[in-house]
Amino acid sequence: MIYAPLSNRQKIAMLWWNSPAYQGKEAIICDGSIRSGKTVAMTVGFVMWSMETFKDQSFAMCGKTVESFRRNVVIHLREWLPADYDITEKRAENLVIIEHMGKTNSFYIFGGRDESSYTLVQGMTLAGCLLDEVALMPQSFVEQVLARCSVPGSKFWFNCNPGPPSHWFYKEWIRKARKKKALRVHFTMADNHGLAPAIRERYERLYSGVFYNRYILGLWCLADGLVYSFFDKKKHVVKTIDEKEAAEWYISVDYGTYNATSMGLWMIDEEGRGVRVKEYYHSGRETKQEMTAEEYYTELEKLAGSRKIEAVIVDPAASEFIVTIRRHGRFSVRKAKNRVIPGITLTATAIKAGYLLIGSGCRDCIREFGLYSWDEKKNEDTVIKKDDHAMDDVRYFVMTVLRRKSLQFRQYLKENGYKEDKDDD
């Protein structure tokens, strides 16, 4: 078991169940900033508690998906746990069997990705549960898991990064922690003694606005103001683009008939950066001139010119335009990954890390960067559906292409702890 000395909060997260100070507590909630060591401390503590307290019992270990939990937790168990814990994984059964000091317990892995996930745990009898990134799970799934913990002495272990204060977990568990006999431990990056100061400073530079407040400060707060408030024309807009540096070409499309259609021509350069070289933008609402799918396809051809386009990335809801492109047979079409908040988060990361640049001729895209805003009237993370068409096609490019095709950006994300989500694949 090799890791840096534990902070006081990490020690509490790991050993609270064995402390007289927390007798009577039935759950622990560890929330706060990213890269703060919540998952490691809580996972080790959960397994140690399970093996110390029970034998021949079943437990649930849950992530947003089975694969994300396996990637973030299970594959690390052998390095996190002491050597005398014997670990056997049965992947086909989503099961981990752990033996220690003559005791054996079974740990079933579940994914709580949507409202239907609660059916996965119906009928089970559990002695406890670990819910990693619980704020990403639907309430129905979490409540079903908790209802299965009917063995005397069972406990609940939660960890998450913050979201909006309207989130069900914040309202039902964090605000009611005392009533539910839950111990809440709020983490910051300072709790991760293995995180080098330079890396911590890089994280602090990387995020701004709501993302800084949540991911760095660990606050449950509303999104407000401009989505990309840090966008700076001096840093992120380029006047001269050498197309000879292009390794691959792509076009991203947010399609509308009455609403605006925005198309961006992108190159991925030799340094792995996505550069928006040219764009096409037309609003039927503003010009009072609606265009057909065929007319938009003509504009797509003009935007592409003679370049070899690897794929055209299109809003998956634009079925008419997708059919039109395929009928002409020139371009390969891919449906865009269209999860808004993860897409905004990843786009912000790409911009701040220098992996997304906008050509100075892309005036509508630059204009929307200065207008694209959170809807402050909503109690959840929602953007105002106005001045968002170029922003959508930018997001499609980042989520669908850049994070996959730029080896440098992928490496950057890996080094900075970005967790791939199967929902994005």
Backbone torsions as a table, in degrees:
resi	resn	phi	psi	omega
1	MET	NA	107.9	-173.7
2	ILE	-122.6	113.5	170.8
3	TYR	-161.1	167.9	-176.7
4	ALA	-65.8	160.3	176.6
5	PRO	-52.5	141.3	-175.4
6	LEU	-78.3	145.8	171.7
7	SER	-77.8	169.3	178.7
8	ASN	-60.9	-40.2	-179.9
9	ARG	-67.4	-39.2	177.6
10	GLN	-64.5	-37.8	177.1
11	LYS	-63.8	-40.8	177.8
12	ILE	-63.8	-45.6	-179.3
13	ALA	-61.0	-32.3	-177.5
14	MET	-83.5	-34.6	-167.9
15	LEU	-123.0	9.8	-176.7
16	TRP	-55.7	-36.0	-176.7
17	TRP	-65.6	-17.5	-176.7
18	ASN	-110.9	13.3	-176.0
19	SER	-107.5	130.4	176.9
20	PRO	-58.9	-25.5	-177.5
21	ALA	-66.7	-21.8	-175.6
22	TYR	-119.0	22.9	175.3
23	GLN	-60.4	139.3	-179.2
24	GLY	94.0	-12.7	176.9
25	LYS	-76.5	136.2	-177.9
26	GLU	-109.7	-4.0	-178.6
27	ALA	-155.8	158.7	172.7
28	ILE	-131.1	138.9	177.3
29	ILE	-121.1	117.2	174.7
30	CYS	-111.2	110.0	179.0
31	ASP	-127.1	161.6	178.9
32	GLY	146.1	-155.4	-169.9
33	SER	-72.4	163.8	173.9
34	ILE	-69.6	161.2	174.9
35	ARG	54.4	35.6	-178.5
36	SER	-105.0	-0.2	176.8
37	GLY	84.9	17.2	-179.3
38	LYS	-63.1	-48.6	-172.8
39	THR	-64.7	-43.5	-178.3
40	VAL	-62.2	-53.3	-176.8
41	ALA	-61.5	-42.7	-177.1
42	MET	-70.4	-40.0	-179.6
43	THR	-64.2	-46.5	178.5
44	VAL	-61.2	-44.7	179.2
45	GLY	-62.6	-41.0	180.0
46	PHE	-61.4	-45.3	-179.7
47	VAL	-68.3	-43.4	179.3
48	MET	-61.2	-44.4	177.5
49	TRP	-60.9	-45.0	-178.4
50	SER	-60.4	-45.9	-176.0
51	MET	-76.0	-27.3	177.9
52	GLU	-77.0	-32.5	-169.1
53	THR	-98.5	-30.6	-171.8
54	PHE	-131.7	162.6	167.5
55	LYS	-144.8	149.2	-179.5
56	ASP	56.4	39.5	178.0
57	GLN	-119.8	166.5	179.0
58	SER	-111.0	143.2	179.5
59	PHE	-132.6	157.4	175.7
60	ALA	-110.0	133.5	171.6
61	MET	-121.3	118.0	-168.0
62	CYS	-123.7	139.6	170.5
63	GLY	-129.3	-176.5	177.9
64	LYS	-62.9	-40.9	172.1
65	THR	-132.1	160.4	177.0
66	VAL	-60.6	-44.0	-177.2
67	GLU	-66.5	-39.2	179.3
68	SER	-66.5	-37.8	178.1
69	PHE	-68.7	-40.9	178.0
70	ARG	-61.8	-42.0	-178.3
71	ARG	-69.7	-39.2	-174.1
72	ASN	-86.6	-24.3	-173.0
73	VAL	-126.7	-59.4	-167.6
74	VAL	-59.2	-44.7	-176.4
75	ILE	-67.2	-12.7	-179.8
76	HIS	-99.4	-4.6	-172.4
77	LEU	-58.2	-38.9	-177.3
78	ARG	-67.3	-30.1	177.3
79	GLU	-86.0	-24.0	-179.2
80	TRP	-83.2	-35.9	-174.3
81	LEU	-91.9	153.8	175.7
82	PRO	-58.0	155.8	-173.7
83	ALA	-64.0	-22.7	-177.0
84	ASP	-85.2	8.3	171.2
85	TYR	-92.8	119.5	-179.8
86	ASP	-92.3	121.5	-173.3
87	ILE	-117.6	127.3	176.6
88	THR	-126.0	121.6	178.1
89	GLU	-102.7	131.1	173.5
90	LYS	-112.6	91.3	-172.1
91	ARG	-60.5	-39.6	-177.2
92	ALA	-62.3	-26.8	-178.5
93	GLU	-102.5	1.2	-175.2
94	ASN	51.1	52.2	-172.6
95	LEU	-135.5	137.4	171.4
96	VAL	-120.3	126.3	177.4
97	ILE	-107.2	127.9	-178.3
98	ILE	-121.7	133.0	177.2
99	GLU	-119.3	138.8	-179.9
100	HIS	-160.9	127.3	176.1
101	MET	52.3	43.5	177.0
102	GLY	80.5	2.4	179.3
103	LYS	-109.3	146.8	177.8
104	THR	-131.6	132.6	175.6
105	ASN	-135.3	156.1	-177.7
106	SER	-111.1	133.3	-177.9
107	PHE	-121.1	109.3	-178.1
108	TYR	-91.4	137.2	-177.7
109	ILE	-100.4	129.3	179.5
110	PHE	-128.3	152.3	173.8
111	GLY	-113.5	128.6	-179.6
112	GLY	-109.0	66.9	-171.5
113	ARG	-87.6	-23.5	-177.5
114	ASP	-153.1	-178.4	-173.9
115	GLU	-64.4	-24.9	-178.2
116	SER	-81.3	-7.9	-173.3
117	SER	-67.5	-20.8	-176.9
118	TYR	-61.5	-24.0	-179.1
119	THR	-67.2	-19.4	-176.3
120	LEU	-66.8	-29.3	-174.1
121	VAL	-106.8	0.7	179.5
122	GLN	-60.0	136.5	176.2
123	GLY	90.0	-8.6	-178.9
124	MET	-83.7	157.1	171.9
125	THR	-119.2	119.4	-173.3
126	LEU	-120.2	152.8	176.5
127	ALA	-101.1	-1.1	178.8
128	GLY	166.9	168.7	-178.8
129	CYS	-148.8	146.6	172.9
130	LEU	-116.8	121.3	180.0
131	LEU	-115.3	100.7	-178.2
132	ASP	-86.5	128.1	-175.5
133	GLU	59.7	50.4	-174.6
134	VAL	-61.5	-27.3	-178.9
135	ALA	-68.1	-12.5	177.1
136	LEU	-91.4	0.2	-175.9
137	MET	-105.1	148.5	176.7
138	PRO	-71.9	149.7	-177.4
139	GLN	-59.3	-37.5	-177.9
140	SER	-61.1	-40.3	179.4
141	PHE	-66.4	-48.3	-177.9
142	VAL	-60.9	-44.6	-178.9
143	GLU	-64.8	-34.5	177.5
144	GLN	-67.5	-40.0	177.4
145	VAL	-62.5	-45.7	-179.1
146	LEU	-63.0	-37.5	-179.7
147	ALA	-65.9	-23.3	-179.8
148	ARG	-79.5	-13.7	-176.9
149	CYS	-84.5	76.4	-173.6
150	SER	-106.1	-0.7	177.3
151	VAL	-73.7	132.3	179.3
152	PRO	-54.2	134.5	-179.4
153	GLY	89.3	1.2	-179.3
154	SER	-67.0	151.4	-179.5
155	LYS	-138.2	159.0	-179.6
156	PHE	-110.4	136.0	179.6
157	TRP	-123.2	116.6	-178.5
158	PHE	-118.9	141.9	164.9
159	ASN	-143.7	153.1	-178.8
160	CYS	-169.8	161.8	164.8
161	ASN	-92.0	153.5	-175.3
162	PRO	-70.2	159.2	172.6
163	GLY	-132.2	-153.2	177.1
164	PRO	-73.1	152.9	-179.7
165	PRO	-67.2	-8.4	175.2
166	SER	-84.9	-4.1	-177.3
167	HIS	-62.0	140.4	-175.2
168	TRP	-59.9	-36.6	-177.3
169	PHE	-69.8	-37.6	177.3
170	TYR	-63.0	-44.6	-177.1
171	LYS	-71.7	-40.6	-172.4
172	GLU	-89.4	-23.7	-176.4
173	TRP	-120.4	-49.6	-176.7
174	ILE	-69.1	-45.2	179.2
175	ARG	-72.0	-21.3	-178.4
176	LYS	-112.5	24.4	-174.7
177	ALA	-56.6	-45.4	-178.1
178	ARG	-64.7	-43.9	179.8
179	LYS	-61.0	-35.5	-177.9
180	LYS	-92.5	10.6	178.5
181	LYS	57.3	42.9	-179.4
182	ALA	-110.4	138.8	174.7
183	LEU	-91.8	122.6	177.5
184	ARG	-103.4	129.2	177.8
185	VAL	-123.7	117.3	-176.7
186	HIS	-96.0	122.3	-175.0
187	PHE	-100.5	150.6	168.7
188	THR	-130.2	172.5	179.0
189	MET	-61.3	-24.0	179.5
190	ALA	-63.7	-18.5	178.7
191	ASP	-76.9	-14.8	179.4
192	ASN	-96.0	93.0	-177.1
193	HIS	-70.9	-11.8	177.7
194	GLY	-88.0	-2.0	-178.7
195	LEU	-90.9	116.0	-177.6
196	ALA	-62.5	143.7	179.5
197	PRO	-53.4	-38.2	-178.9
198	ALA	-65.2	-37.7	178.9
199	ILE	-69.5	-40.9	178.4
200	ARG	-61.8	-42.3	178.2
201	GLU	-64.3	-35.0	178.7
202	ARG	-65.4	-41.6	176.1
203	TYR	-59.5	-43.1	-178.1
204	GLU	-64.9	-31.2	176.1
205	ARG	-77.2	-28.1	-171.5
206	LEU	-71.1	-35.2	-173.7
207	TYR	-109.2	155.1	175.5
208	SER	-148.9	169.2	176.9
209	GLY	60.3	-138.7	-177.4
210	VAL	-61.8	-34.1	-179.4
211	PHE	-67.5	-36.9	176.4
212	TYR	-65.6	-46.6	-178.0
213	ASN	-61.2	-37.8	-177.7
214	ARG	-84.0	-51.9	-171.3
215	TYR	-79.7	-30.2	-178.3
216	ILE	-99.3	-49.4	-179.9
217	LEU	-84.3	-19.1	179.0
218	GLY	73.2	34.0	-175.8
219	LEU	-99.4	142.8	170.6
220	TRP	-85.4	103.3	-173.0
221	CYS	-141.8	158.3	177.9
222	LEU	-78.0	148.7	172.1
223	ALA	-81.5	133.1	178.2
224	ASP	-148.3	163.5	178.6
225	GLY	76.9	-160.2	179.2
226	LEU	-69.8	140.8	178.6
227	VAL	-65.1	-47.0	-179.6
228	TYR	-110.9	63.3	-175.0
229	SER	-63.2	-20.8	-177.1
230	PHE	-87.2	-6.0	-176.8
231	PHE	-61.4	126.5	-173.2
232	ASP	-128.2	118.5	-178.8
233	LYS	-57.9	-33.8	-178.7
234	LYS	-68.3	-31.0	-177.2
235	LYS	-95.9	-36.2	-166.1
236	HIS	-110.6	-0.8	177.2
237	VAL	-113.7	131.6	-178.7
238	VAL	-113.8	137.5	-177.9
239	LYS	-88.0	-33.4	-176.9
240	THR	-118.4	128.1	-179.4
241	ILE	-126.0	124.8	177.2
242	ASP	-95.4	103.7	-176.7
243	GLU	-66.9	-14.6	176.9
244	LYS	-66.8	-18.6	179.8
245	GLU	-83.3	-2.3	-176.7
246	ALA	-71.5	126.7	173.1
247	ALA	-89.9	-38.1	178.6
248	GLU	-147.4	156.2	179.2
249	TRP	-121.3	141.1	177.6
250	TYR	-141.1	158.7	171.3
251	ILE	-128.4	131.7	176.1
252	SER	-111.1	142.4	-172.7
253	VAL	-134.2	126.5	164.3
254	ASP	-106.5	113.4	-167.1
255	TYR	-100.7	136.0	174.2
256	GLY	-147.1	159.0	175.0
257	THR	-102.6	-64.7	174.8
258	TYR	-80.0	-42.5	173.4
259	ASN	-73.2	169.0	-175.7
260	ALA	-69.0	148.2	167.7
261	THR	-108.0	129.3	179.3
262	SER	-124.1	129.7	177.0
263	MET	-125.4	134.3	178.1
264	GLY	-119.9	130.0	174.6
265	LEU	-93.6	120.7	-173.7
266	TRP	-119.5	143.5	165.3
267	MET	-119.4	144.2	168.0
268	ILE	-98.6	118.0	-173.7
269	ASP	-87.5	-177.6	-174.6
270	GLU	-67.1	-17.5	178.1
271	GLU	-95.3	7.4	177.4
272	GLY	80.4	15.4	179.8
273	ARG	-91.2	143.5	172.3
274	GLY	-90.8	120.7	-177.2
275	VAL	-118.9	122.1	177.2
276	ARG	-82.5	107.8	-171.5
277	VAL	-85.5	-46.2	-178.7
278	LYS	-143.4	169.3	176.7
279	GLU	-150.0	162.8	170.0
280	TYR	-129.5	136.8	-176.6
281	TYR	-145.4	126.3	178.1
282	HIS	-143.9	130.7	178.0
283	SER	-114.4	112.5	175.6
284	GLY	-64.0	-31.6	-179.3
285	ARG	-66.0	-44.9	-175.6
286	GLU	-79.3	-36.4	-177.6
287	THR	-88.3	-12.7	-175.3
288	LYS	62.1	23.8	179.2
289	GLN	-128.6	99.3	177.2
290	GLU	-77.5	146.2	-179.5
291	MET	-118.7	152.6	179.5
292	THR	-86.1	168.2	176.6
293	ALA	-60.4	-37.9	178.4
294	GLU	-64.8	-39.9	178.7
295	GLU	-66.3	-39.0	176.9
296	TYR	-67.4	-34.7	177.8
297	TYR	-62.7	-38.9	177.0
298	THR	-58.5	-41.8	178.0
299	GLU	-67.3	-34.2	176.1
300	LEU	-61.9	-44.2	177.6
301	GLU	-60.2	-43.6	180.0
302	LYS	-63.3	-41.1	-179.4
303	LEU	-64.8	-39.3	-179.2
304	ALA	-71.5	-34.4	-176.2
305	GLY	59.9	-139.4	-179.6
306	SER	-93.8	6.0	-177.3
307	ARG	-69.2	149.5	175.2
308	LYS	-83.1	105.9	-177.2
309	ILE	-91.0	122.0	-178.7
310	GLU	-66.9	-40.9	179.8
311	ALA	-164.9	151.5	170.9
312	VAL	-104.3	122.7	-176.2
313	ILE	-98.7	119.6	-172.3
314	VAL	-126.6	142.1	171.4
315	ASP	-45.8	124.0	-176.6
316	PRO	-61.0	-19.2	179.2
317	ALA	-79.1	-12.1	-176.2
318	ALA	-87.8	62.0	-174.1
319	SER	-62.0	-38.6	-178.7
320	GLU	-62.0	-43.9	-178.7
321	PHE	-70.9	-36.8	177.4
322	ILE	-60.6	-45.3	178.4
323	VAL	-61.8	-41.3	-180.0
324	THR	-62.1	-45.7	179.7
325	ILE	-61.7	-45.4	-178.3
326	ARG	-65.3	-34.5	-179.0
327	ARG	-63.9	-34.5	-179.8
328	HIS	-75.0	-24.9	169.6
329	GLY	81.4	0.2	-178.6
330	ARG	-83.1	-42.8	-171.0
331	PHE	-107.0	144.1	167.4
332	SER	-80.0	135.5	-177.3
333	VAL	-112.1	135.5	173.5
334	ARG	-125.6	136.0	175.8
335	LYS	-75.4	134.2	-175.3
336	ALA	-70.7	148.4	168.5
337	LYS	-75.8	119.4	-164.4
338	ASN	-120.9	33.1	174.9
339	ARG	-85.3	117.2	-165.9
340	VAL	-67.4	-56.8	-173.6
341	ILE	-66.2	-47.0	174.0
342	PRO	-59.1	-35.5	179.1
343	GLY	-66.8	-41.4	176.8
344	ILE	-63.9	-43.6	-179.8
345	THR	-60.2	-46.0	-178.5
346	LEU	-69.5	-37.3	177.3
347	THR	-63.6	-43.0	177.2
348	ALA	-60.1	-41.8	178.4
349	THR	-62.6	-43.9	-179.3
350	ALA	-62.6	-41.2	-179.7
351	ILE	-65.7	-50.3	-175.4
352	LYS	-67.4	-27.8	179.5
353	ALA	-85.7	-3.3	177.6
354	GLY	85.6	15.7	-179.4
355	TYR	-100.1	8.5	176.7
356	LEU	-140.0	120.4	-178.6
357	LEU	-128.2	150.8	-177.3
358	ILE	-120.4	127.1	176.9
359	GLY	-66.9	145.7	-174.3
360	SER	-64.9	-20.7	178.3
361	GLY	-78.2	-8.1	-178.3
362	CYS	-87.6	70.6	-169.8
363	ARG	-67.4	-37.3	-178.5
364	ASP	-70.4	-36.3	175.9
365	CYS	-64.0	-46.5	178.9
366	ILE	-62.3	-40.4	178.5
367	ARG	-61.0	-44.5	-178.0
368	GLU	-68.1	-31.7	175.8
369	PHE	-57.1	-31.4	180.0
370	GLY	-86.8	-1.0	-177.1
371	LEU	-123.3	-25.0	-173.0
372	TYR	-63.0	117.2	-168.7
373	SER	-133.5	155.9	171.4
374	TRP	-74.1	148.5	177.3
375	ASP	-87.7	102.5	-175.8
376	GLU	-74.1	-9.6	178.4
377	LYS	-81.3	-12.8	-178.7
378	LYS	-98.4	150.7	178.1
379	ASN	-94.0	18.0	178.4
380	GLU	-140.1	171.5	-178.4
381	ASP	-73.9	101.1	-179.3
382	THR	-138.5	135.4	176.4
383	VAL	-93.9	152.5	176.6
384	ILE	-71.4	127.4	-177.7
385	LYS	-79.7	65.8	178.2
386	LYS	-157.2	141.8	-178.1
387	ASP	54.8	45.7	-174.6
388	ASP	-130.3	6.8	-172.3
389	HIS	-75.0	-46.9	173.8
390	ALA	-66.5	-35.4	178.0
391	MET	-62.6	-36.2	177.6
392	ASP	-68.1	-43.9	-177.7
393	ASP	-69.7	-30.5	173.6
394	VAL	-63.2	-46.2	179.5
395	ARG	-61.2	-40.6	177.8
396	TYR	-59.0	-43.1	-179.2
397	PHE	-63.7	-45.5	-177.3
398	VAL	-65.4	-47.6	-176.0
399	MET	-70.9	-36.1	-172.0
400	THR	-94.2	-31.6	-173.8
401	VAL	-114.8	-60.1	-168.8
402	LEU	-58.1	-44.1	-176.5
403	ARG	-70.0	-14.6	179.0
404	ARG	-101.8	-39.9	-169.9
405	LYS	-94.8	-19.8	178.2
406	SER	-90.9	106.1	-179.9
407	LEU	-62.9	-36.1	-179.0
408	GLN	-67.3	-42.3	179.2
409	PHE	-67.5	-39.7	177.0
410	ARG	-59.9	-42.9	179.6
411	GLN	-65.6	-39.8	177.2
412	TYR	-60.2	-45.0	179.6
413	LEU	-63.0	-41.3	179.5
414	LYS	-63.2	-44.6	-179.3
415	GLU	-65.5	-25.8	-177.2
416	ASN	-102.1	15.1	170.9
417	GLY	77.7	18.7	177.3
418	TYR	-67.4	130.7	-176.4
419	LYS	-100.7	116.1	176.6
420	GLU	-62.2	142.7	-179.1
421	ASP	-120.2	124.9	-178.3
422	LYS	-61.2	-23.2	176.7
423	ASP	-64.3	-19.8	-177.9
424	ASP	-91.1	-4.3	-177.1
425	ASP	-94.3	NA	NA
